[in-house]
Amino acid sequence: MPATDGPNVSDDLPRPPGDFVERLRGLHRDLQAHLWARLSERARADGNGQAEDDHALATAVGHEGGDTIFALDRVADEVLVPGFEAWATDWGVSFALVAEGWPEGRAMVPRGANPAAARFVVIADPVDGTRGLMYGKRSAWSLAAVAPVTAPGWWERGEAPARLADIRAAVQTELPTHRAYLADQVWAVRGAGTAGVTRDLLTGTEAPLRFRPAANATLEHGFASLFKGLPWAKADIAALEDRLLRELAGPAMEPPPIYDDQYISTGGQLFALMTGQDRFIADLRPQFAAASGHLPCHPYDICAALVAAAAGVVLTDGSGGSLDAPLDTETPIAWIGYANATLRAAIEPVLLRLLRERERG
């Protein structure tokens, strides 16, 4: 969008996108170390590896910005809230922040700044995958992305300041369980490819992370799934998945061995696609009535999609179109990810036809 309405509407960021990547990477490193230390301290409090106040960080403390907020999320705020304020001070700028856990899902940084003066917007999910991490089951991910503000008068009208399609740079960082000491971080700048590192949390050293999506032309002997990690509409989603896989196998074949892995973290799902662990994932919860009102994917969950797309993952919305949405905390998002274009060509026509048939009843 052309810059026609003052400083809050711009095609460009006030600094090169790489500067934003480095700032977000630093914030994420601090968050990663802080959370890992807290989780490890609690685990060491009891000799059998469980915290003495078992699952205290799993306590629900509120519902803000589109999702349930747990005590673990508040631990993340201990790093990110002062980190964002320091960012605004160091750069001498004001910016909009869109994130779960904030009243109305948005705020100005520094606090009290005039929204009309926002130079850019940061959308973040500080802990994507809280439920797995807080029970020590699986890594969570911290997600963040930056876009220029592209909607004039956004604050007064209660609109999003920009859209997913406006994102210029994104970073996602692994938040591992206390039993792990290696954690990954990946990032991308639009038009400039991806990069990543694996960090040793014991020593602080980093090694380059090389990754690419799977090149397989079929799903056989690979991981692929329709997301159904919650009870709501699981039977309906599984029935659609069964029809899809049987049709892909063809009438003369038994369904091939395909493995199902329900990672309750959109960032984790995207990472699995971009690193070749998964070949196909579809999160279609908004298209299933019984699931649409209960914890669908939101824009902050998928704000780092730029990284996966830059790595070669093919991403669409739930109807096969471009993946886009306002940068807010409420919009439900259906999305489909393919490890490569060949898989998309094989799967998409069947999946979309089955979805149309389901809609017609």
Summary of the structure (lengths in Angstrom):
residues: 361
radius of gyration: 20.4
end to end distance: 40.4
largest distance: 65.8
contacts: 1252
relative contact order: 0.13
helix: 35%
strand: 23%
